């Protein structure tokens, strides 16, 4: 190309010799900054690579403070977090009732995919014709399944009831079904298909195979039935890890100073529907209050304290090193 | 080449109409062959003719309309003149571009992976989404290609729409047409300064001699004018050329790319054929100069022109770093496969553990309800995992690297230090993808002339008839120029040139205006082009600088010239023969005649550049054929020569030629000539006899009223111009050159016109050129030959020692030889001038064979070569000249710096050994404290023995130095920065000098290993007299055997092969044309810019790219490992917690900008430090920034970091109700933070761009996440991350987790970096620390370093005596000491003229430590003197001498010897300096020298005496200092 571009030089005069390389890349033109008179490059800080710059030099002397600072920040945070986590006084304030499953791989690749969000959003066409992702839980003998997919099909359907034993008489504790799902899920992502009556709306669809009853019979409360049943919504939010818990009920704190669940005997009544022996699973019921940082988990606090301590330790090590080797670099660090 | 043969044979058969000599069968055979080869030639005929009969299909035809048609089924396709360099059309762009992109394996890989997503069983991602990154990358590349193609299209369009005049059949005149409309067979008229639109056969010229001058700068960069010749038959046309009457058919070669060749013949209507040569062809892209108007027929157009066929475009090379990177990419592939296999097996087991019947709820069956078998599931999962983990193979790495390199190239281009004011040129990167190779170079192979030197030849001195004329005034003048140059480097050009340049420029623009009036449409493109051309003309150095022009004559010689001219005048007036002149004066006369005419210099007058100076006497005899001429000489013997049309005597090389067609007929015109001359002499003013003070070309007025001084000489080589200018200084000026005559202005004699019979051009094999002329005064046929002394001395007339004349001649020869040696020692380029008088018979005899050679169509070049050799024998030596080729500015410093940077510099030159060695000294390639090993071998065996011996010697030397080295290793403080220098200080410094012949032996397969192991031990290697092929062989050898990175730098065509072979080829865009630049990867205007290019840009590019590549691997591995760890918690199902959008765009969007910015802008060490501490360059050579283990270190770090980034969130959210994608988002955020902070640790320089890029990346992630998470509540299955980010950002745990994870992940690396920077910092880190110093401190610091260091060394040598300091500055003394016979370790000697035998000459010049102390002191001479004064004062002689010598010795270390010459010529130092200089030169002769100059040879006695004297003198002085003596003893012990 080169000669040819030289010839071009002749013509347009300006672009100069970088056209010689122009055949290859656009930079030829991008670069040809020089005017027709001179090809002298511009003397700008950017083009001459002289932009004002900060050049940190990682030596013990310079970095030392950073380690101490990080240590000094992290250790208090860690202590704070740890204390907060440990201070969760169970059964005070709102008490959350979870069910826990272990060894349940809700994060299995095919399982995670096996849902139709449009259907769950109340889309009529999706209701009648669920997404292919739902296979093989898409149709039950040609009748579309609502809600389709493996996730819905495997919904946890044990019922847990909690009673406080007053002597020998169990007094049922009010368990709130609502308010356990994300607000956006309940109100935006999950919607029932339009229609007067849920039964009519879901007419022409089949229940998921494992379900004992169809989706419009999950609850009697219209606001918690069908796709917007909160138990269902919670289930549909697939867990990250094979051992997980899901919020099941809410026990609202009672007024005043009393603990929500005072010390005493309680009775947990489980309607056992959900098989876990196929995957060696375990079911659990967890009652917990939560703080600003969620449930009780001392790990983060410990982690902060550990990392903070390590930083501090490193700082000390560097201090020693700086003392030992630093002199040599002092000459370089300090002008003159 | 097959084709050539065919063409030639064809010409023999037909072009020479005498197939008479051929026997009948042979003829048939040839005809058959001809038929077979028919398609291998091109036939061109006028487009103005009506279409020929159906029989001839191969002709492009122009009908009566303007439409052009081409006969269908034509056997040859003739390209039109449309330039089309674009690759694509609108339609073909997509398929073609994609096709090209898929040539890249990486792209295919990624597309395949993306296509995997469409397989339902595997679908890991939404298939459309998976295609996105691949499409993005393809699109980016496509857009880049499109843009390039568009700019090509634009430039094509502009060129295609340039105008030229084409003859139109209808209008019967030349009309304006676009270039693209020009067709083969068109008649094109071109005027001065127009660019030639196609390859055109020259048919008519306004020049009365049928000449056309063209400038080929566009083609090969040579700015001197070349002559082209009208096809001979058309020269004789009386009337103006009429295209309508052109009926001939041209047959010529098929288009080819050989610029220097064109063969063909023209068949006239009458059946007569005439051969065509390259002198008849005007090449596209050249510019018409000095010729009013020409007309020609287009032979090749458009892409078939030689210029375009020569276009090979930029080269693609793969850099070393990229090769290394590709290895690691393969490792990545392996890791990927292992990970996938692991996952697959894991998944198989996982599926298997659930048994056959009872499937868990979460195991989703196939759509038909069946479950996959564990094995099948594993197989599918393997493929799924490849898709999921594909990021490990850095998809965007290649694109990123390309972007980064383009930006790096941009910055290199923009560096103003790589811009050369003088030529208004800056560095060109022609290869875009090997910028980082510049940072890893280990060997530099450099050409000498034009690369290290300026290639500006300045006449320095000469010797005529055995008498030397030293031209002292001239030397002073040159020194002055040098001073001025160095002082006002950037200042405006000298007054004289300025005005001259101005006048050219203005004239040109006047011309432009004139042109634009005549052809209006030209203004747009043409005027601009012409304006530029004018500026180039004025700037370029085809016209020599004042330094080269204004030569101060030597008074003695000047007087002699005048005397000689006076004698001649008298003689002519008295009609005496010239033989009355004394031999010396005759020699002087001939010498200057030879200087003036034995060349191919073209004369132009600056104020009329379009016309060459026309001082022609109309002497042409009406008869112009060669036969006529011959007949006049020998009517009886040579009557039936061939009447071939071939008349050009151009033999080889690029000499201009003369035509036999226009020989002067001396017989008929002698009277006229004399008359004219007489008139001329009268009209010229009387010359001042005693012309010392008079400016050489002072008040001469020529006939044209031109000031003679204004004549400009355009020479093909600067040597020639230098000689012509030198002659002009003695009033012998060349005033006109025509193909057949040369006019010379002589003092007293006026203008003499020599009839130029032949010019035997220069070629590199003969190494000489000759002209054959008829002397106007004696009417003798003279041959003047000028050439390299090595060949010329063998061609001299052997002179018998019997008669006095012969003795005298012999003495002259030996004297001249001595002076030649002296010149060479001074680093001058030497040329011998000789003469030969031919008798008419001899000439005729030779002429016959010569004409045969000329007219032969086969082996013409070979025959002409033989013919030239036949003529150039038995020469009479006239004298010799010494021409100085100045070193370029800053060459010694650059070489010293580059060498400090650990680069081995080899100089490969075609020059003779002495010259090369001395230039090597001048440019610090060789040092005076170095031992020089010289290899000159006569045969393979001796070469082998020599190498063996040297190796043994070097080996023993090295083992000695090992001990010293270990002793010398006391590193405190900053010395660790300079371990290389300390090691070089103690190890012996060796230099290797080898000549071309020995090199040929050494490069033999059996010896190359030995040669290499010897050469690599040497600090510098100098190969003299090497051919281009040898140059490339040496480079190849080093590259292949040592696996070293090589860089070749050169400026001429002879360096092209070397440049191409080397890993990095650098061309000097200097005066020798563009061939080297065309072949190069980088082109720099000056040699010294190599320093910045390598040390700064090379280092930066390397370290940036290395760091970026490593970072890329780390980044991808770290990200992918996160996914891999997750597999343990999702049943190895190939699930990913990270949303697929994040997954796919993480690399492309979120984490790409900071690394690009760092890759482009990061500066690990500032430029000033890199230049002042060149040792830092070694980091690149040793691949310190990217070593194989670093890849694995990074991988381990990536694993660690990913573990932290995975398990901290895991443990934090373990057994919680967190959902998959919220958790994944947390991990993504952590990963992003970690990755960017990691980059932060690795970034050395933070500019606002870095901050912005990092901030932008993080911000972009959050913005994208927020927008993405709120945009659609049902889209993006399966993650459907609606409101995830929003929720997370309201959760303090998110921040707490992110912070702790990032910090914990980076803690080890940060700690390690700190620790390493403190405890065992690398050179680069120390360099960076140096950067904190202010420049002043830095200098101070450097001084202390350089001063402390040698002192320490000296202490180590236990030369604790107070005088040890003084020993430093005397390497020269030691060398002269070393040259004492007793110490001379010459193993074998040689005789100068006779057979050369093996010689090893290794002389330890001085102890290394002395060199060191010298280095230490030379910047601070006061200190030296101080220490001298402290020295022993007992010996007054010794003290005074040292005191005087010390400044001199420091001067000696300065770059230019000429400075020393100047120094010594100043009155103050006169006596001493002279002795000193002599001793220096003697020392040099001795050093290398005893190799070339035999002990018993006829070596000049004077010189020997001088040498002894001076060395003795120094010896005495040296003895004055005790320390020196001790050191000399040291020396003895280290001798062989």
HADDOCK unambig.tbl for C-alpha pairs under 7 A between the chains (distance, minus, plus):
assign (segid A and resid 1 and name CA) (segid B and resid 311 and name CA) 4.63 0.50 0.50
assign (segid A and resid 1 and name CA) (segid B and resid 312 and name CA) 5.74 0.50 0.50
assign (segid A and resid 1 and name CA) (segid B and resid 313 and name CA) 4.14 0.50 0.50
assign (segid A and resid 2 and name CA) (segid B and resid 311 and name CA) 5.81 0.50 0.50
assign (segid A and resid 2 and name CA) (segid B and resid 313 and name CA) 5.78 0.50 0.50
assign (segid A and resid 3 and name CA) (segid B and resid 218 and name CA) 6.71 0.50 0.50
assign (segid A and resid 3 and name CA) (segid B and resid 219 and name CA) 6.26 0.50 0.50
assign (segid A and resid 3 and name CA) (segid B and resid 307 and name CA) 6.57 0.50 0.50
assign (segid A and resid 3 and name CA) (segid B and resid 308 and name CA) 6.83 0.50 0.50
assign (segid A and resid 3 and name CA) (segid B and resid 311 and name CA) 5.89 0.50 0.50
assign (segid A and resid 4 and name CA) (segid B and resid 308 and name CA) 6.33 0.50 0.50
assign (segid A and resid 6 and name CA) (segid B and resid 218 and name CA) 6.03 0.50 0.50
assign (segid A and resid 7 and name CA) (segid B and resid 218 and name CA) 6.44 0.50 0.50
assign (segid A and resid 7 and name CA) (segid B and resid 285 and name CA) 5.95 0.50 0.50
assign (segid A and resid 8 and name CA) (segid B and resid 155 and name CA) 6.35 0.50 0.50
assign (segid A and resid 8 and name CA) (segid B and resid 159 and name CA) 6.53 0.50 0.50
assign (segid A and resid 10 and name CA) (segid B and resid 529 and name CA) 4.79 0.50 0.50
assign (segid A and resid 11 and name CA) (segid B and resid 159 and name CA) 6.90 0.50 0.50
assign (segid A and resid 11 and name CA) (segid B and resid 525 and name CA) 5.67 0.50 0.50
assign (segid A and resid 11 and name CA) (segid B and resid 526 and name CA) 6.92 0.50 0.50
assign (segid A and resid 11 and name CA) (segid B and resid 528 and name CA) 6.84 0.50 0.50
assign (segid A and resid 11 and name CA) (segid B and resid 529 and name CA) 5.10 0.50 0.50
assign (segid A and resid 12 and name CA) (segid B and resid 529 and name CA) 6.84 0.50 0.50
assign (segid A and resid 13 and name CA) (segid B and resid 528 and name CA) 6.43 0.50 0.50
assign (segid A and resid 13 and name CA) (segid B and resid 529 and name CA) 5.92 0.50 0.50
assign (segid A and resid 13 and name CA) (segid B and resid 532 and name CA) 6.31 0.50 0.50
assign (segid A and resid 18 and name CA) (segid B and resid 428 and name CA) 5.94 0.50 0.50
assign (segid A and resid 21 and name CA) (segid B and resid 314 and name CA) 6.42 0.50 0.50
assign (segid A and resid 21 and name CA) (segid B and resid 429 and name CA) 6.66 0.50 0.50
assign (segid A and resid 21 and name CA) (segid B and resid 430 and name CA) 4.87 0.50 0.50
assign (segid A and resid 23 and name CA) (segid B and resid 313 and name CA) 6.57 0.50 0.50
assign (segid A and resid 23 and name CA) (segid B and resid 314 and name CA) 6.94 0.50 0.50
assign (segid A and resid 24 and name CA) (segid B and resid 314 and name CA) 6.41 0.50 0.50
assign (segid A and resid 25 and name CA) (segid B and resid 148 and name CA) 5.82 0.50 0.50
assign (segid A and resid 26 and name CA) (segid B and resid 144 and name CA) 6.85 0.50 0.50
assign (segid A and resid 26 and name CA) (segid B and resid 147 and name CA) 6.45 0.50 0.50
assign (segid A and resid 26 and name CA) (segid B and resid 148 and name CA) 4.97 0.50 0.50
assign (segid A and resid 27 and name CA) (segid B and resid 406 and name CA) 6.87 0.50 0.50
assign (segid A and resid 27 and name CA) (segid B and resid 410 and name CA) 7.00 0.50 0.50
assign (segid A and resid 31 and name CA) (segid B and resid 410 and name CA) 6.24 0.50 0.50
assign (segid A and resid 38 and name CA) (segid B and resid 424 and name CA) 6.27 0.50 0.50
assign (segid A and resid 39 and name CA) (segid B and resid 424 and name CA) 6.14 0.50 0.50
assign (segid A and resid 39 and name CA) (segid B and resid 425 and name CA) 6.52 0.50 0.50
assign (segid A and resid 40 and name CA) (segid B and resid 416 and name CA) 6.56 0.50 0.50
assign (segid A and resid 40 and name CA) (segid B and resid 419 and name CA) 6.22 0.50 0.50
assign (segid A and resid 41 and name CA) (segid B and resid 414 and name CA) 5.11 0.50 0.50
assign (segid A and resid 41 and name CA) (segid B and resid 415 and name CA) 6.59 0.50 0.50
assign (segid A and resid 41 and name CA) (segid B and resid 416 and name CA) 5.40 0.50 0.50
assign (segid A and resid 43 and name CA) (segid B and resid 416 and name CA) 7.00 0.50 0.50
assign (segid A and resid 47 and name CA) (segid B and resid 411 and name CA) 6.15 0.50 0.50
assign (segid A and resid 47 and name CA) (segid B and resid 414 and name CA) 5.87 0.50 0.50
assign (segid A and resid 48 and name CA) (segid B and resid 414 and name CA) 6.66 0.50 0.50
assign (segid A and resid 48 and name CA) (segid B and resid 415 and name CA) 5.64 0.50 0.50
assign (segid A and resid 51 and name CA) (segid B and resid 1247 and name CA) 6.41 0.50 0.50
assign (segid A and resid 52 and name CA) (segid B and resid 1247 and name CA) 6.10 0.50 0.50
assign (segid A and resid 53 and name CA) (segid B and resid 1245 and name CA) 5.93 0.50 0.50
assign (segid A and resid 53 and name CA) (segid B and resid 1246 and name CA) 5.09 0.50 0.50
assign (segid A and resid 53 and name CA) (segid B and resid 1247 and name CA) 4.40 0.50 0.50
assign (segid A and resid 54 and name CA) (segid B and resid 1245 and name CA) 5.71 0.50 0.50
assign (segid A and resid 54 and name CA) (segid B and resid 1246 and name CA) 4.85 0.50 0.50
assign (segid A and resid 54 and name CA) (segid B and resid 1247 and name CA) 6.40 0.50 0.50
assign (segid A and resid 55 and name CA) (segid B and resid 1244 and name CA) 5.74 0.50 0.50
assign (segid A and resid 55 and name CA) (segid B and resid 1245 and name CA) 4.65 0.50 0.50
assign (segid A and resid 55 and name CA) (segid B and resid 1246 and name CA) 6.14 0.50 0.50
assign (segid A and resid 56 and name CA) (segid B and resid 1244 and name CA) 6.53 0.50 0.50
assign (segid A and resid 58 and name CA) (segid B and resid 1313 and name CA) 6.64 0.50 0.50
assign (segid A and resid 58 and name CA) (segid B and resid 1314 and name CA) 4.91 0.50 0.50
assign (segid A and resid 58 and name CA) (segid B and resid 1317 and name CA) 5.96 0.50 0.50
assign (segid A and resid 59 and name CA) (segid B and resid 1314 and name CA) 4.82 0.50 0.50
assign (segid A and resid 59 and name CA) (segid B and resid 1315 and name CA) 6.80 0.50 0.50
assign (segid A and resid 59 and name CA) (segid B and resid 1317 and name CA) 5.14 0.50 0.50
assign (segid A and resid 59 and name CA) (segid B and resid 1318 and name CA) 4.87 0.50 0.50
assign (segid A and resid 60 and name CA) (segid B and resid 1314 and name CA) 5.72 0.50 0.50
assign (segid A and resid 60 and name CA) (segid B and resid 1315 and name CA) 6.56 0.50 0.50
assign (segid A and resid 60 and name CA) (segid B and resid 1318 and name CA) 5.79 0.50 0.50
assign (segid A and resid 105 and name CA) (segid B and resid 362 and name CA) 6.21 0.50 0.50
assign (segid A and resid 105 and name CA) (segid B and resid 1130 and name CA) 6.02 0.50 0.50
assign (segid A and resid 106 and name CA) (segid B and resid 362 and name CA) 6.37 0.50 0.50
assign (segid A and resid 107 and name CA) (segid B and resid 1130 and name CA) 5.63 0.50 0.50
assign (segid A and resid 107 and name CA) (segid B and resid 1135 and name CA) 6.81 0.50 0.50
assign (segid A and resid 107 and name CA) (segid B and resid 1220 and name CA) 6.79 0.50 0.50
assign (segid A and resid 108 and name CA) (segid B and resid 1130 and name CA) 5.37 0.50 0.50
assign (segid A and resid 108 and name CA) (segid B and resid 1131 and name CA) 6.72 0.50 0.50
assign (segid A and resid 108 and name CA) (segid B and resid 1133 and name CA) 5.67 0.50 0.50
assign (segid A and resid 108 and name CA) (segid B and resid 1135 and name CA) 5.96 0.50 0.50
assign (segid A and resid 109 and name CA) (segid B and resid 1133 and name CA) 5.45 0.50 0.50
assign (segid A and resid 109 and name CA) (segid B and resid 1134 and name CA) 5.95 0.50 0.50
assign (segid A and resid 109 and name CA) (segid B and resid 1135 and name CA) 4.20 0.50 0.50
assign (segid A and resid 110 and name CA) (segid B and resid 364 and name CA) 6.25 0.50 0.50
assign (segid A and resid 111 and name CA) (segid B and resid 362 and name CA) 5.89 0.50 0.50
assign (segid A and resid 111 and name CA) (segid B and resid 363 and name CA) 6.77 0.50 0.50
assign (segid A and resid 111 and name CA) (segid B and resid 364 and name CA) 5.94 0.50 0.50
assign (segid A and resid 112 and name CA) (segid B and resid 1278 and name CA) 6.61 0.50 0.50
assign (segid A and resid 113 and name CA) (segid B and resid 1278 and name CA) 4.98 0.50 0.50
assign (segid A and resid 117 and name CA) (segid B and resid 1274 and name CA) 5.20 0.50 0.50
assign (segid A and resid 118 and name CA) (segid B and resid 1274 and name CA) 5.53 0.50 0.50
assign (segid A and resid 121 and name CA) (segid B and resid 1274 and name CA) 6.84 0.50 0.50
assign (segid A and resid 135 and name CA) (segid B and resid 367 and name CA) 5.00 0.50 0.50
assign (segid A and resid 136 and name CA) (segid B and resid 365 and name CA) 6.75 0.50 0.50
assign (segid A and resid 136 and name CA) (segid B and resid 366 and name CA) 6.35 0.50 0.50
assign (segid A and resid 136 and name CA) (segid B and resid 367 and name CA) 4.19 0.50 0.50
assign (segid A and resid 136 and name CA) (segid B and resid 368 and name CA) 6.39 0.50 0.50
assign (segid A and resid 136 and name CA) (segid B and resid 369 and name CA) 6.00 0.50 0.50
assign (segid A and resid 150 and name CA) (segid B and resid 362 and name CA) 6.93 0.50 0.50
assign (segid A and resid 150 and name CA) (segid B and resid 364 and name CA) 6.48 0.50 0.50
assign (segid A and resid 154 and name CA) (segid B and resid 361 and name CA) 5.78 0.50 0.50
assign (segid A and resid 188 and name CA) (segid B and resid 1273 and name CA) 6.78 0.50 0.50
assign (segid A and resid 189 and name CA) (segid B and resid 1273 and name CA) 5.35 0.50 0.50
assign (segid A and resid 189 and name CA) (segid B and resid 1274 and name CA) 6.58 0.50 0.50
assign (segid A and resid 237 and name CA) (segid B and resid 1219 and name CA) 5.94 0.50 0.50
assign (segid A and resid 238 and name CA) (segid B and resid 1219 and name CA) 5.38 0.50 0.50
assign (segid A and resid 238 and name CA) (segid B and resid 1220 and name CA) 5.86 0.50 0.50
assign (segid A and resid 239 and name CA) (segid B and resid 1217 and name CA) 6.73 0.50 0.50
assign (segid A and resid 239 and name CA) (segid B and resid 1218 and name CA) 6.11 0.50 0.50
assign (segid A and resid 239 and name CA) (segid B and resid 1219 and name CA) 4.21 0.50 0.50
assign (segid A and resid 239 and name CA) (segid B and resid 1220 and name CA) 5.05 0.50 0.50
assign (segid A and resid 240 and name CA) (segid B and resid 1218 and name CA) 6.29 0.50 0.50
assign (segid A and resid 240 and name CA) (segid B and resid 1219 and name CA) 4.89 0.50 0.50
assign (segid A and resid 240 and name CA) (segid B and resid 1220 and name CA) 3.55 0.50 0.50
assign (segid A and resid 240 and name CA) (segid B and resid 1223 and name CA) 6.54 0.50 0.50
assign (segid A and resid 241 and name CA) (segid B and resid 1129 and name CA) 6.14 0.50 0.50
assign (segid A and resid 242 and name CA) (segid B and resid 1129 and name CA) 6.38 0.50 0.50
assign (segid A and resid 242 and name CA) (segid B and resid 1130 and name CA) 6.85 0.50 0.50
assign (segid A and resid 243 and name CA) (segid B and resid 1215 and name CA) 5.73 0.50 0.50
assign (segid A and resid 244 and name CA) (segid B and resid 1215 and name CA) 4.66 0.50 0.50
assign (segid A and resid 244 and name CA) (segid B and resid 1216 and name CA) 5.64 0.50 0.50
assign (segid A and resid 244 and name CA) (segid B and resid 1217 and name CA) 5.94 0.50 0.50
assign (segid A and resid 245 and name CA) (segid B and resid 1215 and name CA) 6.08 0.50 0.50
assign (segid A and resid 245 and name CA) (segid B and resid 1216 and name CA) 5.55 0.50 0.50
assign (segid A and resid 245 and name CA) (segid B and resid 1217 and name CA) 4.94 0.50 0.50
assign (segid A and resid 246 and name CA) (segid B and resid 1217 and name CA) 5.11 0.50 0.50
assign (segid A and resid 278 and name CA) (segid B and resid 358 and name CA) 5.98 0.50 0.50
assign (segid A and resid 278 and name CA) (segid B and resid 359 and name CA) 6.47 0.50 0.50
assign (segid A and resid 278 and name CA) (segid B and resid 360 and name CA) 5.34 0.50 0.50
assign (segid A and resid 279 and name CA) (segid B and resid 354 and name CA) 6.79 0.50 0.50
assign (segid A and resid 279 and name CA) (segid B and resid 360 and name CA) 5.49 0.50 0.50
assign (segid A and resid 293 and name CA) (segid B and resid 1292 and name CA) 6.64 0.50 0.50
assign (segid A and resid 293 and name CA) (segid B and resid 1293 and name CA) 5.74 0.50 0.50
assign (segid A and resid 297 and name CA) (segid B and resid 1212 and name CA) 6.96 0.50 0.50
assign (segid A and resid 299 and name CA) (segid B and resid 1211 and name CA) 6.66 0.50 0.50
assign (segid A and resid 299 and name CA) (segid B and resid 1212 and name CA) 5.99 0.50 0.50
assign (segid A and resid 300 and name CA) (segid B and resid 1212 and name CA) 5.97 0.50 0.50
assign (segid A and resid 304 and name CA) (segid B and resid 1300 and name CA) 6.55 0.50 0.50
assign (segid A and resid 307 and name CA) (segid B and resid 1304 and name CA) 6.41 0.50 0.50
assign (segid A and resid 325 and name CA) (segid B and resid 1318 and name CA) 6.74 0.50 0.50
assign (segid A and resid 325 and name CA) (segid B and resid 1319 and name CA) 6.29 0.50 0.50
assign (segid A and resid 326 and name CA) (segid B and resid 1318 and name CA) 6.93 0.50 0.50
assign (segid A and resid 328 and name CA) (segid B and resid 973 and name CA) 6.25 0.50 0.50
assign (segid A and resid 332 and name CA) (segid B and resid 1329 and name CA) 5.80 0.50 0.50
assign (segid A and resid 332 and name CA) (segid B and resid 1330 and name CA) 6.19 0.50 0.50
assign (segid A and resid 333 and name CA) (segid B and resid 1329 and name CA) 6.73 0.50 0.50
assign (segid A and resid 335 and name CA) (segid B and resid 1333 and name CA) 5.71 0.50 0.50
assign (segid A and resid 336 and name CA) (segid B and resid 1337 and name CA) 6.70 0.50 0.50
